[in-house]
Amino acid sequence: MFNRIFTRSSTHDSNEDYVVVDAAAPAAAAPGPHDASPPPYAAAAADAAAAAPTASLAVSSEFETVAASDAKAILSLASVSAGALPTSQGNDERTPTELVAVVDVSGSMAGENLRLMKKALTFVVEKGLNAHDSLAIVTFCSRVDVPLPFVRMDAGGKLARTPPARSPRKHPASHRAHTHTHTYLHNTMFNRIFGRSSTQDSIEHTMDVDAASPAAAAPAPHDAPPPPYAAAAASAAAAAPTASLAVSSEFETVAASDAKTILSLASVRAGALPTSQGNDERTPTELVAVVDVSGSMAGENLRLMKKALTFVVEKGLNAHDSLAIVTFCSRVDVPLPFVRMDAAGKKAALRCIASLKDKDATNLSGGLLQGLDLMAQRVARAGNAGQLGVTRSVVLFTDGLANNGITDTATLREAVRQVLPQTGGNGNGCAVFTFGFGRNHNEDMLRTISDATSGGQYFFLENPEAIPVAFADALGGLVSVVAQNAELCAEAAPEAARLVKVLGSAYPAEVEADGSRVVVRLGDLYAEDEKDILIELHLPAVAVEGAAPPATVRWTLRYFNVARRAFETVDAGLVVARAAAVPEDQPVNATIEEHRGRLLVAEAMEAAAAVADTGDVAGGQAMLVQAQEQLRASPAAATASPMYAALVQDLDTVAEQYGSRAQYEAEGRKTTWMTSKAHNVQRSAMARGGAYEKKSKARMKASFA
């Protein structure tokens, strides 16, 4: 089922392909990753329709008559009877079936259990399915394989088989008591496919609640439905901030006879929070903390993580918010299902955090996917009305050394991308913030996970002092969200312009093949957020100059105003004049130069890391120095721009950590990626990108201190 969810074959990506086909039977060619479209069922449907059974309904009651003076409870019976199949209809004429068999091949299945399971599957194939049907087989132990992707059950499909079953993987004696943990289906989206909660069915709840406090009783797997947010929304709506849009181009005028590619800038500005709005009046937040409790987190890392979680509960969340905690080692647990952060909920959360202990291996993928699944279930319970107006996020705490479950970064990224649409934001999904503790975590995996989500960021926590700063950065933004699902669209006037590409890699962007339209998905906007999007615009030569030209590009910003709980749209038109002669003293667009420099720095940092990763750390450092020189030579440098000063400072800080290969691998690489993302998305991360921090976020951060 993973293959059908992810629209690709994991068999081809990360698992061994076990399909073996009889070479002597041409009809039994190995199936593709999927039969590209489900088999045509028209013929089978027509066969069955000729004498389609019907259903009948009969009703009755316990008593035919009841005394008029009596108030009485009686039973009523509704009997539904389906018609019989025609006696002539056999297995080949029935309604087609698509079946996925999910099979346990862990150590506990060894011997007779495995033999019986194989016998049952053989019976299904030989007796139960016909040429109109399709079958797929998924196996699981400590890993998940797809030995048989979907294949039609014709003669060829029935011959496609897995090799003789290998002996189920044995677990060391020390692990036998926990064999069930190795059979855990680390991608919990199976639970969503089958319409049940893994939290309720297969995840142990370990929450310890103070028995002396009735208010602190263990919460249900979810507080259902999600808490009513109307009061909080009403408080925020009184002075709802809005977003504005301004557009400009690199040149005000371009010669009519020239075909020229120039830059266009769209500047989005979100309104400020009212100064009277505190933490208790803001937009509600739903947060899932996914916590690494593996052996590598033992000692100082675990202590820091517990301190960070305590900070979140005590300072970051209020009674309108909800929190859930997922832990992972070789197994995944949900010690704290979603609970409201009122006094009782905070007490339960703090007791849960205090009880966390380090264990064994690191199934990071299992923990993350379980956390996303909890959020998806939460969103499903909220319904359409609860998709927007609530800030939802998953925060992942780990040293990043995944050694169980999905350990390949690209495969995990794809899994996250496919699950995200179910986690809110009308299909955009929630943000995932990743926090790497210490110098030994896998920053590639954590950065890739956060980059796969809208608004996610990666934070490098090197020492205890970094914890409040990092969490204030993340939570200070989350709790000051004023707009959601922000989307920027540019449409070029026919024959006047062609949109070439969006500069930078911060946001998902779609460019029409003919250059007529570009859509950039900005996601959530924090209070006073600034989003400056540069687009290359090609202007063709024109035969006739226009005295009053129409808009060359029409820009539209659409977003959901959280406080007003409504979508709003802002339009702006860009006009580039075409003239026979162009003034020689056209002013430089300093704002465009500024943001050209911002993207230059972000790209230079990524390029420097790529060079240093090859072993040439000095070469990477030289690229950072070169970027500084380019900044200083830019026309915008003369404007004493605070952003330019911050860019130069961050380049200095990062370059200092390229002093040796050991220093680069311990801290330079992590700092590079964190800083590059901060400049790409124009949001502060720790001390990086401080020029982007505005008063609203700073005030929220101060409220956590």
C-alpha positions, 0 to 999 in steps of 0.5 A: 500500500505504500506504493499506491500512497506514494505513487511510486514503487519502494521496491525500486527505491530501497527494498530488494525486488523479490519478484521471480517469474517463470521464464518459460511462460511469456504471459507471466512477465514480471509485473511493473511497479504497479499495473499502471491503471486498475484492470478494465472491469467492464466485462466482469461488471456486465456479466454480474449485472445481468441478474444483479441481486437486490436487497429487501427491507422488512420491519417489525416491533416487539409488540403489535399493540401498546396501551395508550396510557403506558410509557414503554420502551420496546424493541423494533427490528429492521431486517435487511436481506440481500438477494441471492446470486444467480446459480449460474454465476461462478467465481469468474463472473463476480465483482472484481476485487483488489487485495493487499496482504500485509504479512508478518515475517518476524521471528515470532512467526518462525516454524508452524506459524509461517507455514500456515500463513503461506498455506493461507496465501496460496489458498487465496491465490489459487482458489479465491482470486480470478483474472479480474482481481489484483493482489499485492503483498507487503511483508514486515519485520524490522523493515518493510518490503514489497515483494509483490507490487500490485499484479493482475491475477491472470495466469501470468500474475498467479505465477509471479511469486516470491522466492522460497521464504527465508527463515524469519529473522531471529532476535537476540535472546536479550530482545525476545521479550520485545519481539513485538517492537520489531514487528511494528509497522513503522509507517503508521499510515497503514492505520489510516488506510484501514481506518483505525488508530494505531495509538489505540490498537498497537502503541503502548500508552505509558503516561503516569498521572498523579492519582491524587489529582482527579483533574489530571486523569489520563486523557483519552487517545485524543480529546475529541473533538479538538477544543473550541477555538472560537473564544481565542479567535474572537479575541484576536479578530478585534484588530486583525492584521492584514497582508500587503503586496508591492511590486517593482522591477529592476528597470522602470523603462526598457528600450522597445527594440531590445529583447531583455531579461530583467528581475521583478520583485514581489514584496509581501508584508504581513501586519503586526500583532496588536500591542495589547495581544499577549500569549493568552489571546493569540491563535491556538496552537496544536503541537506534536513533540516527537522525542528521541529516547534512544541510547545515543541520547543518554546523558546530557542530550536527554537532559537537554531535551527534557529541559527543552520540552519543559520550557515548551509546556511551561512557557510556550503553551496556554489553555487554548493549545493542545500537546501530544508527545511521541517517543521513539527508540527501536519502538514507538510509544505515545506516552501523551496523546493530545491533551489540552494545556490547561492546568491539569494538562500541563501537569500531566505533560510535565510528569510525562516528560520527567518520566522519559528514559533512554533505551536502545536503537533509533527508529526516527522514521517511525517516531516522525511518521507516528507524530504526523499520523497523530496530527492527521487524525487530529485534523480529520476529527476537526473536519473542514471547519478546523482546517484553518484558524489553528497553527499546527506543527510537529517538532522533532528532537533528536541526535539524528543518528537513525539506525532502525526503520527508514534510515535513507534520507531521500526515502524518508523525505518522500514518505513525509511529503506524501503524508503531509497533505493529511496534516492540515492547512487545506492540503499544504500540511503542518510545519515540521521543525527539527532540533539536532542536539550536540555535534554528532547528529545527522544534519542532512536528515534533519534539514531534509525533513524540515525542508520538505514541509511548508515553514519548517526549519532546522535548528542546531543546539550545541549547548544548553544555552541554545535551548531557550533561544531556539525554542523561542525562535520556533514558538515565537513564530508559531504563536504569531501566525496571522495568515495561512495558505498564503499563495502568490501568483504572477500572470504575464500579459500576452506578448508583453512578457514571459515569466522565466523562473523564480530565484531561490529555493525557499518555496514551492513554485510552479511555472507554466511551460509557456511562461504565462503564469507562476504560482509560489506557495508561501505557507503561513505568515508570521506577524510582520513577516517579510517575503520578497520573491524575485522572478526573472522576466523576459521582455521581447522586442516590441515594434510599437511603443505604448504611451500608456502601457497596460500592466506587464505582469499582474500579481495576486496574493491570496491568504487565509486571515486567521483572526477574521477566519476568511480568505483575502486577496490583494492585487498589484500590477507591474508596469515596465515602460517600453520606449525608443530611448532609455534614460541613462540615469535610470536609478538602481532598484536598491531593494532588488539588489538587496534581495539579490545579495540575500539569495547570493549568500544563501546559495554561496553557503550551500555551495561552500558546504558542497565543496567542503563535503568533498574534503576541500574545507579551505576551498569552501571557506574561500567561496564564503570570502568571495561572497563577502567581496561580492556583497561589498561591491554591490550598489546596495552596500552603499545604502548601509542596509541592516540586511547587508550588515547581517549578511556580511556578519553571518558569512564571517561567522560561518567562515570561522567554522571552516578552520579545519575538517574536524571543526567543519564536520562538528559545527560548520556544516550544521551552522551553514545549513541553518543559516542558509535556510534563515536567509532563504525564508527570511526568518531568524534561526538562533542568532542567524538572520537576526535582521528578519526578527520583527517586534511581534515575534520578539514580543512573543519570545519575550513572553516565554522568558 
